[in-house]
Structures are given as C-alpha cells and as structure tokens.
Amino acid sequence: MTHDHSHHDHKSTHRDDPTVQDMLKRLNRLEGQIRGIKSMVEEDVYCDDILTQVAAVKSALDAFANQLFAQHVKTCVVRDLKAGKDDIIDELMVTVKRLSR
C-alpha cells in the first residue's frame, strides 16, 4: 500500500527504525515517571516531592516534543515545501504557537 500524502484527512510520516526506537524509549521512560507520580499520590508522599517529579516529567515531555518538532521540520515540512505545498507553513505556525504555551 502506498502512502498518498495529498490526503489531508490522514497524513502520515515515515520514520526510520532508530528514530522510532528512540521515541518509544523516551515515551516508556515518561510513562514510568507518570506511574511513579501516581504511586506517590497513593502513598501520601509530601506534595513538594511530587511537584519535583511533575517538573521532571514536564521537562522530559518538552524535550520529546522538541525532538519530534525538529524531526517534523527536517522531514515533512521540507518534503511539502519541495512539493510546492505552502500550506504546511500555516500548519507549522499553529504548531509553534501550541508548543510555546
């Protein structure tokens, strides 16, 4: 099955294996950290200690988003621009705004 990137209802991105493995590793780590926060709440851990963990998860999630964003620009955005699909720029601006909240 070939991917037709002109469909706007369902865009997709091909990622090479090492990239996918790295992304999954980061997400698994995040998932573990969030499970850790859940058990801290269940075990009545001191609020400030939980907040420290939350801050760690936020910065790990931001790092993940930044990595994914850079990847998106280098692959999808470049591909669309070369194909003359300028609407990717508008999409990109919306994404930047969303990420910088």
Jmol script that loads the backbone (N, CA, C; Angstrom):
load data "model"
ATOM      1  N   MET A   1       0.831  -1.195   0.000  1.00  0.00           N
ATOM      2  CA  MET A   1       0.000   0.000   0.000  1.00  0.00           C
ATOM      3  C   MET A   1       0.869   1.250   0.000  1.00  0.00           C
ATOM      4  N   THR A   2       0.634   2.143  -0.933  1.00  0.00           N
ATOM      5  CA  THR A   2       1.445   3.359  -0.998  1.00  0.00           C
ATOM      6  C   THR A   2       0.782   4.480  -0.214  1.00  0.00           C
ATOM      7  N   HIS A   3       1.618   5.333   0.363  1.00  0.00           N
ATOM      8  CA  HIS A   3       1.100   6.473   1.111  1.00  0.00           C
ATOM      9  C   HIS A   3       0.949   7.653   0.176  1.00  0.00           C
ATOM     10  N   ASP A   4      -0.271   8.148   0.050  1.00  0.00           N
ATOM     11  CA  ASP A   4      -0.505   9.323  -0.760  1.00  0.00           C
ATOM     12  C   ASP A   4      -0.598  10.515   0.175  1.00  0.00           C
ATOM     13  N   HIS A   5       0.396  11.392   0.111  1.00  0.00           N
ATOM     14  CA  HIS A   5       0.462  12.487   1.062  1.00  0.00           C
ATOM     15  C   HIS A   5      -0.432  13.667   0.698  1.00  0.00           C
ATOM     16  N   SER A   6      -1.221  13.545  -0.393  1.00  0.00           N
ATOM     17  CA  SER A   6      -2.105  14.648  -0.735  1.00  0.00           C
ATOM     18  C   SER A   6      -3.389  14.602   0.084  1.00  0.00           C
ATOM     19  N   HIS A   7      -3.659  13.462   0.732  1.00  0.00           N
ATOM     20  CA  HIS A   7      -4.853  13.363   1.570  1.00  0.00           C
ATOM     21  C   HIS A   7      -4.657  14.157   2.838  1.00  0.00           C
ATOM     22  N   HIS A   8      -5.533  15.131   3.079  1.00  0.00           N
ATOM     23  CA  HIS A   8      -5.381  15.942   4.274  1.00  0.00           C
ATOM     24  C   HIS A   8      -6.106  15.358   5.468  1.00  0.00           C
ATOM     25  N   ASP A   9      -7.017  14.418   5.222  1.00  0.00           N
ATOM     26  CA  ASP A   9      -7.730  13.833   6.347  1.00  0.00           C
ATOM     27  C   ASP A   9      -6.825  12.898   7.133  1.00  0.00           C
ATOM     28  N   HIS A  10      -5.871  12.266   6.469  1.00  0.00           N
ATOM     29  CA  HIS A  10      -4.994  11.359   7.191  1.00  0.00           C
ATOM     30  C   HIS A  10      -3.578  11.447   6.653  1.00  0.00           C
ATOM     31  N   LYS A  11      -2.798  12.360   7.241  1.00  0.00           N
ATOM     32  CA  LYS A  11      -1.397  12.470   6.841  1.00  0.00           C
ATOM     33  C   LYS A  11      -0.615  11.423   7.611  1.00  0.00           C
ATOM     34  N   SER A  12       0.504  10.995   7.065  1.00  0.00           N
ATOM     35  CA  SER A  12       1.345  10.090   7.834  1.00  0.00           C
ATOM     36  C   SER A  12       2.800  10.460   7.622  1.00  0.00           C
ATOM     37  N   THR A  13       3.628   9.935   8.480  1.00  0.00           N
ATOM     38  CA  THR A  13       5.058  10.222   8.418  1.00  0.00           C
ATOM     39  C   THR A  13       5.810   8.909   8.508  1.00  0.00           C
ATOM     40  N   HIS A  14       6.729   8.710   7.576  1.00  0.00           N
ATOM     41  CA  HIS A  14       7.570   7.519   7.691  1.00  0.00           C
ATOM     42  C   HIS A  14       8.757   7.878   8.571  1.00  0.00           C
ATOM     43  N   ARG A  15       8.982   7.092   9.619  1.00  0.00           N
ATOM     44  CA  ARG A  15      10.140   7.323  10.492  1.00  0.00           C
ATOM     45  C   ARG A  15      11.059   6.123  10.407  1.00  0.00           C
ATOM     46  N   ASP A  16      12.359   6.386  10.384  1.00  0.00           N
ATOM     47  CA  ASP A  16      13.271   5.253  10.341  1.00  0.00           C
ATOM     48  C   ASP A  16      13.321   4.573  11.705  1.00  0.00           C
ATOM     49  N   ASP A  17      13.737   3.331  11.697  1.00  0.00           N
ATOM     50  CA  ASP A  17      13.689   2.491  12.888  1.00  0.00           C
ATOM     51  C   ASP A  17      14.396   3.063  14.110  1.00  0.00           C
ATOM     52  N   PRO A  18      15.655   3.537  13.986  1.00  0.00           N
ATOM     53  CA  PRO A  18      16.318   4.074  15.178  1.00  0.00           C
ATOM     54  C   PRO A  18      15.557   5.245  15.799  1.00  0.00           C
ATOM     55  N   THR A  19      14.957   6.085  14.950  1.00  0.00           N
ATOM     56  CA  THR A  19      14.174   7.218  15.440  1.00  0.00           C
ATOM     57  C   THR A  19      12.979   6.720  16.242  1.00  0.00           C
ATOM     58  N   VAL A  20      12.276   5.745  15.689  1.00  0.00           N
ATOM     59  CA  VAL A  20      11.109   5.186  16.363  1.00  0.00           C
ATOM     60  C   VAL A  20      11.523   4.565  17.692  1.00  0.00           C
ATOM     61  N   GLN A  21      12.622   3.795  17.673  1.00  0.00           N
ATOM     62  CA  GLN A  21      13.100   3.158  18.904  1.00  0.00           C
ATOM     63  C   GLN A  21      13.427   4.204  19.968  1.00  0.00           C
ATOM     64  N   ASP A  22      14.074   5.289  19.565  1.00  0.00           N
ATOM     65  CA  ASP A  22      14.428   6.355  20.500  1.00  0.00           C
ATOM     66  C   ASP A  22      13.176   7.016  21.069  1.00  0.00           C
ATOM     67  N   MET A  23      12.199   7.284  20.195  1.00  0.00           N
ATOM     68  CA  MET A  23      10.953   7.906  20.635  1.00  0.00           C
ATOM     69  C   MET A  23      10.229   7.006  21.637  1.00  0.00           C
ATOM     70  N   LEU A  24      10.173   5.719  21.340  1.00  0.00           N
ATOM     71  CA  LEU A  24       9.484   4.778  22.228  1.00  0.00           C
ATOM     72  C   LEU A  24      10.194   4.669  23.573  1.00  0.00           C
ATOM     73  N   LYS A  25      11.525   4.695  23.527  1.00  0.00           N
ATOM     74  CA  LYS A  25      12.303   4.630  24.767  1.00  0.00           C
ATOM     75  C   LYS A  25      11.974   5.834  25.655  1.00  0.00           C
ATOM     76  N   ARG A  26      11.937   7.021  25.029  1.00  0.00           N
ATOM     77  CA  ARG A  26      11.611   8.242  25.770  1.00  0.00           C
ATOM     78  C   ARG A  26      10.195   8.176  26.339  1.00  0.00           C
ATOM     79  N   LEU A  27       9.252   7.690  25.526  1.00  0.00           N
ATOM     80  CA  LEU A  27       7.858   7.608  25.967  1.00  0.00           C
ATOM     81  C   LEU A  27       7.681   6.584  27.084  1.00  0.00           C
ATOM     82  N   ASN A  28       8.393   5.473  26.991  1.00  0.00           N
ATOM     83  CA  ASN A  28       8.332   4.472  28.065  1.00  0.00           C
ATOM     84  C   ASN A  28       8.856   5.046  29.370  1.00  0.00           C
ATOM     85  N   ARG A  29       9.943   5.838  29.268  1.00  0.00           N
ATOM     86  CA  ARG A  29      10.506   6.474  30.454  1.00  0.00           C
ATOM     87  C   ARG A  29       9.486   7.446  31.054  1.00  0.00           C
ATOM     88  N   LEU A  30       8.834   8.238  30.198  1.00  0.00           N
ATOM     89  CA  LEU A  30       7.803   9.174  30.649  1.00  0.00           C
ATOM     90  C   LEU A  30       6.648   8.438  31.321  1.00  0.00           C
ATOM     91  N   GLU A  31       6.242   7.338  30.704  1.00  0.00           N
ATOM     92  CA  GLU A  31       5.157   6.533  31.240  1.00  0.00           C
ATOM     93  C   GLU A  31       5.521   6.027  32.633  1.00  0.00           C
ATOM     94  N   GLY A  32       6.742   5.574  32.789  1.00  0.00           N
ATOM     95  CA  GLY A  32       7.231   5.111  34.082  1.00  0.00           C
ATOM     96  C   GLY A  32       7.226   6.227  35.116  1.00  0.00           C
ATOM     97  N   GLN A  33       7.655   7.426  34.683  1.00  0.00           N
ATOM     98  CA  GLN A  33       7.677   8.572  35.600  1.00  0.00           C
ATOM     99  C   GLN A  33       6.265   8.933  36.056  1.00  0.00           C
ATOM    100  N   ILE A  34       5.311   8.861  35.139  1.00  0.00           N
ATOM    101  CA  ILE A  34       3.926   9.192  35.477  1.00  0.00           C
ATOM    102  C   ILE A  34       3.341   8.139  36.416  1.00  0.00           C
ATOM    103  N   ARG A  35       3.656   6.877  36.168  1.00  0.00           N
ATOM    104  CA  ARG A  35       3.234   5.821  37.100  1.00  0.00           C
ATOM    105  C   ARG A  35       3.827   6.075  38.485  1.00  0.00           C
ATOM    106  N   GLY A  36       5.076   6.535  38.519  1.00  0.00           N
ATOM    107  CA  GLY A  36       5.737   6.879  39.772  1.00  0.00           C
ATOM    108  C   GLY A  36       4.988   7.972  40.523  1.00  0.00           C
ATOM    109  N   ILE A  37       4.538   8.982  39.787  1.00  0.00           N
ATOM    110  CA  ILE A  37       3.781  10.075  40.397  1.00  0.00           C
ATOM    111  C   ILE A  37       2.465   9.540  40.966  1.00  0.00           C
ATOM    112  N   LYS A  38       1.803   8.645  40.223  1.00  0.00           N
ATOM    113  CA  LYS A  38       0.551   8.053  40.706  1.00  0.00           C
ATOM    114  C   LYS A  38       0.764   7.330  42.033  1.00  0.00           C
ATOM    115  N   SER A  39       1.829   6.538  42.124  1.00  0.00           N
ATOM    116  CA  SER A  39       2.043   5.822  43.386  1.00  0.00           C
ATOM    117  C   SER A  39       2.459   6.765  44.511  1.00  0.00           C
ATOM    118  N   MET A  40       3.141   7.883  44.158  1.00  0.00           N
ATOM    119  CA  MET A  40       3.477   8.879  45.180  1.00  0.00           C
ATOM    120  C   MET A  40       2.193   9.465  45.775  1.00  0.00           C
ATOM    121  N   VAL A  41       1.218   9.734  44.914  1.00  0.00           N
ATOM    122  CA  VAL A  41      -0.071  10.274  45.364  1.00  0.00           C
ATOM    123  C   VAL A  41      -0.775   9.255  46.254  1.00  0.00           C
ATOM    124  N   GLU A  42      -0.779   7.987  45.796  1.00  0.00           N
ATOM    125  CA  GLU A  42      -1.417   6.924  46.577  1.00  0.00           C
ATOM    126  C   GLU A  42      -0.755   6.747  47.936  1.00  0.00           C
ATOM    127  N   GLU A  43       0.558   6.958  47.995  1.00  0.00           N
ATOM    128  CA  GLU A  43       1.296   6.721  49.242  1.00  0.00           C
ATOM    129  C   GLU A  43       1.452   7.979  50.103  1.00  0.00           C
ATOM    130  N   ASP A  44       0.632   9.010  49.813  1.00  0.00           N
ATOM    131  CA  ASP A  44       0.674  10.241  50.609  1.00  0.00           C
ATOM    132  C   ASP A  44       2.060  10.866  50.731  1.00  0.00           C
ATOM    133  N   VAL A  45       2.828  10.809  49.628  1.00  0.00           N
ATOM    134  CA  VAL A  45       4.153  11.441  49.631  1.00  0.00           C
ATOM    135  C   VAL A  45       3.975  12.967  49.739  1.00  0.00           C
ATOM    136  N   TYR A  46       4.938  13.617  50.357  1.00  0.00           N
ATOM    137  CA  TYR A  46       4.918  15.074  50.536  1.00  0.00           C
ATOM    138  C   TYR A  46       4.742  15.796  49.192  1.00  0.00           C
ATOM    139  N   CYS A  47       3.794  16.761  49.166  1.00  0.00           N
ATOM    140  CA  CYS A  47       3.428  17.474  47.933  1.00  0.00           C
ATOM    141  C   CYS A  47       4.628  17.992  47.140  1.00  0.00           C
ATOM    142  N   ASP A  48       5.552  18.621  47.847  1.00  0.00           N
ATOM    143  CA  ASP A  48       6.681  19.237  47.161  1.00  0.00           C
ATOM    144  C   ASP A  48       7.526  18.204  46.415  1.00  0.00           C
ATOM    145  N   ASP A  49       7.633  17.008  46.992  1.00  0.00           N
ATOM    146  CA  ASP A  49       8.387  15.939  46.322  1.00  0.00           C
ATOM    147  C   ASP A  49       7.672  15.489  45.049  1.00  0.00           C
ATOM    148  N   ILE A  50       6.341  15.459  45.111  1.00  0.00           N
ATOM    149  CA  ILE A  50       5.566  15.087  43.919  1.00  0.00           C
ATOM    150  C   ILE A  50       5.730  16.166  42.850  1.00  0.00           C
ATOM    151  N   LEU A  51       5.672  17.427  43.269  1.00  0.00           N
ATOM    152  CA  LEU A  51       5.825  18.529  42.311  1.00  0.00           C
ATOM    153  C   LEU A  51       7.183  18.495  41.624  1.00  0.00           C
ATOM    154  N   THR A  52       8.205  18.090  42.359  1.00  0.00           N
ATOM    155  CA  THR A  52       9.539  17.952  41.772  1.00  0.00           C
ATOM    156  C   THR A  52       9.500  16.918  40.640  1.00  0.00           C
ATOM    157  N   GLN A  53       8.809  15.807  40.884  1.00  0.00           N
ATOM    158  CA  GLN A  53       8.655  14.770  39.860  1.00  0.00           C
ATOM    159  C   GLN A  53       7.854  15.274  38.666  1.00  0.00           C
ATOM    160  N   VAL A  54       6.797  16.031  38.945  1.00  0.00           N
ATOM    161  CA  VAL A  54       5.965  16.593  37.875  1.00  0.00           C
ATOM    162  C   VAL A  54       6.816  17.503  36.982  1.00  0.00           C
ATOM    163  N   ALA A  55       7.654  18.323  37.604  1.00  0.00           N
ATOM    164  CA  ALA A  55       8.527  19.223  36.844  1.00  0.00           C
ATOM    165  C   ALA A  55       9.478  18.422  35.954  1.00  0.00           C
ATOM    166  N   ALA A  56       9.979  17.303  36.480  1.00  0.00           N
ATOM    167  CA  ALA A  56      10.880  16.446  35.710  1.00  0.00           C
ATOM    168  C   ALA A  56      10.169  15.864  34.493  1.00  0.00           C
ATOM    169  N   VAL A  57       8.906  15.432  34.695  1.00  0.00           N
ATOM    170  CA  VAL A  57       8.118  14.876  33.598  1.00  0.00           C
ATOM    171  C   VAL A  57       7.835  15.953  32.551  1.00  0.00           C
ATOM    172  N   LYS A  58       7.492  17.152  33.016  1.00  0.00           N
ATOM    173  CA  LYS A  58       7.231  18.245  32.071  1.00  0.00           C
ATOM    174  C   LYS A  58       8.441  18.531  31.200  1.00  0.00           C
ATOM    175  N   SER A  59       9.628  18.573  31.829  1.00  0.00           N
ATOM    176  CA  SER A  59      10.796  18.898  31.013  1.00  0.00           C
ATOM    177  C   SER A  59      11.162  17.739  30.083  1.00  0.00           C
ATOM    178  N   ALA A  60      10.918  16.499  30.515  1.00  0.00           N
ATOM    179  CA  ALA A  60      11.155  15.349  29.630  1.00  0.00           C
ATOM    180  C   ALA A  60      10.178  15.359  28.455  1.00  0.00           C
ATOM    181  N   LEU A  61       8.933  15.744  28.726  1.00  0.00           N
ATOM    182  CA  LEU A  61       7.922  15.810  27.673  1.00  0.00           C
ATOM    183  C   LEU A  61       8.245  16.938  26.687  1.00  0.00           C
ATOM    184  N   ASP A  62       8.714  18.074  27.208  1.00  0.00           N
ATOM    185  CA  ASP A  62       9.141  19.170  26.344  1.00  0.00           C
ATOM    186  C   ASP A  62      10.299  18.749  25.449  1.00  0.00           C
ATOM    187  N   ALA A  63      11.253  18.019  26.029  1.00  0.00           N
ATOM    188  CA  ALA A  63      12.396  17.542  25.251  1.00  0.00           C
ATOM    189  C   ALA A  63      11.918  16.619  24.133  1.00  0.00           C
ATOM    190  N   PHE A  64      10.946  15.761  24.456  1.00  0.00           N
ATOM    191  CA  PHE A  64      10.370  14.854  23.454  1.00  0.00           C
ATOM    192  C   PHE A  64       9.699  15.660  22.346  1.00  0.00           C
ATOM    193  N   ALA A  65       8.909  16.658  22.727  1.00  0.00           N
ATOM    194  CA  ALA A  65       8.209  17.499  21.751  1.00  0.00           C
ATOM    195  C   ALA A  65       9.198  18.235  20.849  1.00  0.00           C
ATOM    196  N   ASN A  66      10.272  18.749  21.454  1.00  0.00           N
ATOM    197  CA  ASN A  66      11.278  19.473  20.668  1.00  0.00           C
ATOM    198  C   ASN A  66      11.968  18.569  19.661  1.00  0.00           C
ATOM    199  N   GLN A  67      12.270  17.343  20.106  1.00  0.00           N
ATOM    200  CA  GLN A  67      12.912  16.388  19.209  1.00  0.00           C
ATOM    201  C   GLN A  67      11.979  16.047  18.042  1.00  0.00           C
ATOM    202  N   LEU A  68      10.723  15.802  18.368  1.00  0.00           N
ATOM    203  CA  LEU A  68       9.736  15.450  17.348  1.00  0.00           C
ATOM    204  C   LEU A  68       9.500  16.616  16.387  1.00  0.00           C
ATOM    205  N   PHE A  69       9.470  17.826  16.935  1.00  0.00           N
ATOM    206  CA  PHE A  69       9.274  19.016  16.121  1.00  0.00           C
ATOM    207  C   PHE A  69      10.422  19.206  15.130  1.00  0.00           C
ATOM    208  N   ALA A  70      11.656  19.044  15.616  1.00  0.00           N
ATOM    209  CA  ALA A  70      12.835  19.187  14.753  1.00  0.00           C
ATOM    210  C   ALA A  70      12.778  18.171  13.618  1.00  0.00           C
ATOM    211  N   GLN A  71      12.414  16.952  13.984  1.00  0.00           N
ATOM    212  CA  GLN A  71      12.261  15.874  13.022  1.00  0.00           C
ATOM    213  C   GLN A  71      11.214  16.223  11.963  1.00  0.00           C
ATOM    214  N   HIS A  72      10.091  16.765  12.429  1.00  0.00           N
ATOM    215  CA  HIS A  72       8.984  17.144  11.555  1.00  0.00           C
ATOM    216  C   HIS A  72       9.436  18.189  10.535  1.00  0.00           C
ATOM    217  N   VAL A  73      10.180  19.189  11.015  1.00  0.00           N
ATOM    218  CA  VAL A  73      10.664  20.237  10.117  1.00  0.00           C
ATOM    219  C   VAL A  73      11.615  19.662   9.071  1.00  0.00           C
ATOM    220  N   LYS A  74      12.552  18.797   9.519  1.00  0.00           N
ATOM    221  CA  LYS A  74      13.547  18.236   8.599  1.00  0.00           C
ATOM    222  C   LYS A  74      12.954  17.287   7.573  1.00  0.00           C
ATOM    223  N   THR A  75      11.843  16.637   7.920  1.00  0.00           N
ATOM    224  CA  THR A  75      11.272  15.653   7.000  1.00  0.00           C
ATOM    225  C   THR A  75      10.013  16.167   6.312  1.00  0.00           C
ATOM    226  N   CYS A  76       8.903  16.169   7.017  1.00  0.00           N
ATOM    227  CA  CYS A  76       7.603  16.516   6.433  1.00  0.00           C
ATOM    228  C   CYS A  76       7.559  17.922   5.836  1.00  0.00           C
ATOM    229  N   VAL A  77       8.057  18.886   6.612  1.00  0.00           N
ATOM    230  CA  VAL A  77       7.969  20.274   6.172  1.00  0.00           C
ATOM    231  C   VAL A  77       8.817  20.492   4.914  1.00  0.00           C
ATOM    232  N   VAL A  78      10.036  19.990   4.944  1.00  0.00           N
ATOM    233  CA  VAL A  78      10.920  20.103   3.782  1.00  0.00           C
ATOM    234  C   VAL A  78      10.290  19.414   2.565  1.00  0.00           C
ATOM    235  N   ARG A  79       9.753  18.210   2.786  1.00  0.00           N
ATOM    236  CA  ARG A  79       9.118  17.459   1.699  1.00  0.00           C
ATOM    237  C   ARG A  79       7.968  18.257   1.074  1.00  0.00           C
ATOM    238  N   ASP A  80       7.089  18.804   1.924  1.00  0.00           N
ATOM    239  CA  ASP A  80       5.940  19.548   1.406  1.00  0.00           C
ATOM    240  C   ASP A  80       6.356  20.823   0.685  1.00  0.00           C
ATOM    241  N   LEU A  81       7.342  21.528   1.238  1.00  0.00           N
ATOM    242  CA  LEU A  81       7.805  22.750   0.580  1.00  0.00           C
ATOM    243  C   LEU A  81       8.394  22.453  -0.795  1.00  0.00           C
ATOM    244  N   LYS A  82       9.184  21.371  -0.880  1.00  0.00           N
ATOM    245  CA  LYS A  82       9.757  20.987  -2.171  1.00  0.00           C
ATOM    246  C   LYS A  82       8.665  20.633  -3.164  1.00  0.00           C
ATOM    247  N   ALA A  83       7.548  20.093  -2.633  1.00  0.00           N
ATOM    248  CA  ALA A  83       6.431  19.714  -3.499  1.00  0.00           C
ATOM    249  C   ALA A  83       5.511  20.906  -3.788  1.00  0.00           C
ATOM    250  N   GLY A  84       5.900  22.081  -3.279  1.00  0.00           N
ATOM    251  CA  GLY A  84       5.112  23.289  -3.525  1.00  0.00           C
ATOM    252  C   GLY A  84       3.876  23.421  -2.653  1.00  0.00           C
ATOM    253  N   LYS A  85       3.788  22.622  -1.603  1.00  0.00           N
ATOM    254  CA  LYS A  85       2.626  22.697  -0.703  1.00  0.00           C
ATOM    255  C   LYS A  85       2.909  23.681   0.423  1.00  0.00           C
ATOM    256  N   ASP A  86       2.609  24.949   0.161  1.00  0.00           N
ATOM    257  CA  ASP A  86       2.933  26.013   1.106  1.00  0.00           C
ATOM    258  C   ASP A  86       2.057  26.040   2.352  1.00  0.00           C
ATOM    259  N   ASP A  87       0.918  25.340   2.307  1.00  0.00           N
ATOM    260  CA  ASP A  87       0.015  25.348   3.462  1.00  0.00           C
ATOM    261  C   ASP A  87       0.650  24.725   4.711  1.00  0.00           C
ATOM    262  N   ILE A  88       1.751  23.984   4.505  1.00  0.00           N
ATOM    263  CA  ILE A  88       2.465  23.390   5.633  1.00  0.00           C
ATOM    264  C   ILE A  88       2.992  24.492   6.564  1.00  0.00           C
ATOM    265  N   ILE A  89       3.275  25.682   6.005  1.00  0.00           N
ATOM    266  CA  ILE A  89       3.780  26.797   6.804  1.00  0.00           C
ATOM    267  C   ILE A  89       2.737  27.265   7.814  1.00  0.00           C
ATOM    268  N   ASP A  90       1.482  27.385   7.361  1.00  0.00           N
ATOM    269  CA  ASP A  90       0.404  27.781   8.273  1.00  0.00           C
ATOM    270  C   ASP A  90       0.237  26.760   9.386  1.00  0.00           C
ATOM    271  N   GLU A  91       0.273  25.479   9.004  1.00  0.00           N
ATOM    272  CA  GLU A  91       0.158  24.407   9.978  1.00  0.00           C
ATOM    273  C   GLU A  91       1.292  24.506  11.003  1.00  0.00           C
ATOM    274  N   LEU A  92       2.491  24.795  10.491  1.00  0.00           N
ATOM    275  CA  LEU A  92       3.676  24.903  11.337  1.00  0.00           C
ATOM    276  C   LEU A  92       3.541  26.045  12.351  1.00  0.00           C
ATOM    277  N   MET A  93       2.993  27.171  11.903  1.00  0.00           N
ATOM    278  CA  MET A  93       2.823  28.313  12.797  1.00  0.00           C
ATOM    279  C   MET A  93       1.854  27.982  13.928  1.00  0.00           C
ATOM    280  N   VAL A  94       0.789  27.267  13.606  1.00  0.00           N
ATOM    281  CA  VAL A  94      -0.172  26.829  14.624  1.00  0.00           C
ATOM    282  C   VAL A  94       0.513  25.908  15.629  1.00  0.00           C
ATOM    283  N   THR A  95       1.327  24.997  15.113  1.00  0.00           N
ATOM    284  CA  THR A  95       2.044  24.049  15.986  1.00  0.00           C
ATOM    285  C   THR A  95       3.025  24.775  16.907  1.00  0.00           C
ATOM    286  N   VAL A  96       3.755  25.739  16.357  1.00  0.00           N
ATOM    287  CA  VAL A  96       4.711  26.508  17.151  1.00  0.00           C
ATOM    288  C   VAL A  96       3.986  27.222  18.281  1.00  0.00           C
ATOM    289  N   LYS A  97       2.842  27.837  17.952  1.00  0.00           N
ATOM    290  CA  LYS A  97       2.064  28.540  18.967  1.00  0.00           C
ATOM    291  C   LYS A  97       1.615  27.575  20.062  1.00  0.00           C
ATOM    292  N   ARG A  98       1.158  26.401  19.653  1.00  0.00           N
ATOM    293  CA  ARG A  98       0.684  25.388  20.587  1.00  0.00           C
ATOM    294  C   ARG A  98       1.816  24.900  21.499  1.00  0.00           C
ATOM    295  N   LEU A  99       2.996  24.709  20.924  1.00  0.00           N
ATOM    296  CA  LEU A  99       4.137  24.213  21.701  1.00  0.00           C
ATOM    297  C   LEU A  99       4.697  25.255  22.665  1.00  0.00           C
ATOM    298  N   SER A 100       4.534  26.525  22.331  1.00  0.00           N
ATOM    299  CA  SER A 100       5.173  27.548  23.165  1.00  0.00           C
ATOM    300  C   SER A 100       4.249  28.099  24.253  1.00  0.00           C
ATOM    301  N   ARG A 101       3.092  27.482  24.452  1.00  0.00           N
ATOM    302  CA  ARG A 101       2.182  27.908  25.523  1.00  0.00           C
ATOM    303  C   ARG A 101       2.757  27.655  26.882  1.00  0.00           C
TER     304      ARG A 101
END
end "model"
wireframe off; spacefill off
backbone 0.3
color backbone group
